């Protein structure tokens, strides 16, 4: 089973990202689940969401404690030790940043400036869907086609079209 934890701040779309990822995995013929972890946090407070993907039915319904992948929408969250907590040594961390990253982890670390991509295409720093494009390119676990279909189902046409452009651009940048 592949376990993914997404860290962001309230309002950045971490929960939506997990949901779209789970739908895309389902479209790729896999079993999946997505769920958030937050309480009464307000916009801007740290939140996490989780996604599990497997070739067989996913029965476990608990937080992801030892993720294979950690996706960080807001690089200021790296100061929080919980972001890396439990990340497998064989895992991967993908961070939305343009800055150099120095972390104590044996996991692979990839960075991509998703904020620049979102600002260029959408005009606002919505990085959750571009992060999924980067994830797909870095891992080959989810097809770009299924992600685009999931985005088109989740959002209205105008919002979906802009997000698909971001998704494709982030995918291409990460593949380089």
N, C-alpha and C positions, 0 to 999 in steps of 0.2 A: 504494500500500500504506500502511495506517495502522500506525504502530509506537507501542507503549505500553510504558513502563517503570514498574514499581511498586517503590517503596522502602519498606522496613519494617525491623523488627528480628526476629531469629529467634523464632519462636513467635507472631508477629502474623498470620500467614496470607497473606503476600504471594504465596507460591507458589500457594496454593489460589485466591486471587483471580484470578491470571492463568489458571489452569486453568478456572475457572468462566466467566470472560470469553470464553475461546476456545470453550468448549462453547456458550455463548449465541450467539456470532457464527455458529457452524455451524448452530444452530437457526434463525437468521435467513437462512439460505441463502448464507452467505459461507464462504470458506476461512479457516482460522485455524491458529495454532500458539501454544503456550505452553511456556516452559521457565524454570527458575530459574538464578540465578548465586550460588553460595555454595560455600565450601570446608568446612572443619571447624569453622565457627563454632558457637558455643553459643547457647543461648537469650539473646536480648538483643543479639546482635551484628548490625550492619547487614547486610541482605541485599537483593538486587534480583531481580525476576523480570520476564519479558518476554512480550509478546503481540503478534502480528502478525495483522492482519485485511485481507483483500483480496477482490476479486471473482473473482480467478483463483487457481490453485494457488500456494501459498507455497513457493518452492524454497529461499530463503536460510535458512541455519541458523547464525547468528552473533548475538552480542550486539546489542542495539539501541543504536547510538551516536548517532543523531540522531532522538530520539523526537518524534512529533507531540504526545504527551501524556505527562505525568509525574504519577503519583499517589503521594502521600506519606502513609503511614499514621501515622507518628510525626513530629510537627513538630520534635523535637530533631535530626532528621537534616538539617534545613535548614542547619545550621552546616557540614555536609559539602559542599564545593564540587562533589562528584561528582553530587549530586542534580540540579542544573541543567545539568550538562555536556551539551552537544550539543542541548539543547532548542531546537527550531526557533522562530524569531521569530514565526511564524504559529501556534505551538503553544499549549498550555494546561497549566498547572500546577494541580492540585487538591490542597489540603492539608487534612488533618484537624486543625483547630485552632479555638479560639474567640478567639485573640489576633490582633492586627493583624500583618500581614506586610509587611515591607519587604525587597524583593529587587531585585537588579540583573538584570532580565530584560525583554525586550520582549514576551515571551509573555504571554497573558492569565493572570491569577492568580485562582483562585476558592478560597474557604475555606468549610469547613462543619464544625460541631462534631459529628463522628460519634461521638466518645466519649460524649457526653451521650445521643445516640440509643441507642447500644448498652447503656449502663448502665440507661437507662429501660426498655428492652424485654427485654434478656437478663439484665441484672444484672451483666455483666462487660464489660470494654472491648474486645470483639472487633469491630474496625472494618473488617475486610477486605471483607465482603459489603456493609455499608452504603456503602462507598466505591464499589462497582460501581453501586449505585443513583444515587449522586451523579454518577458518570461518565456513566451513561445519560441522565440529565436534562440535564446540561451539554452533551452532544455530539449526542444523537439518533443515535448510531452503532449502538446496540444497543437492542432493544426490552425493555421491562420484562417483558413476557410471557416472552420467551426466557430472561431472567435468572432469573425465578422457576422456570421449568422446570429450568434447569441446577442451581439450588440444591436443588430437590426431589430431583433425581437424585443429587447429591453427598452429601447428609447424611441421617441418620435423620429420621423424621417430626418428632419434638419439636424437634430442632435446626434442621431445615429451616423449620418453621413460625415459629420465633422469628426466624430470619434473613430470611425473606420479609417479616415485619413491619418489620424494620429496613431492608430494601431499599426497601420502599414509602415508609416515612417519609423516608428520605434523599432519595429521588427527589422527593417532594413538597416538601421543604424547599429543595432545589436549584432546582426549577422556579419557586419564588416570585420 
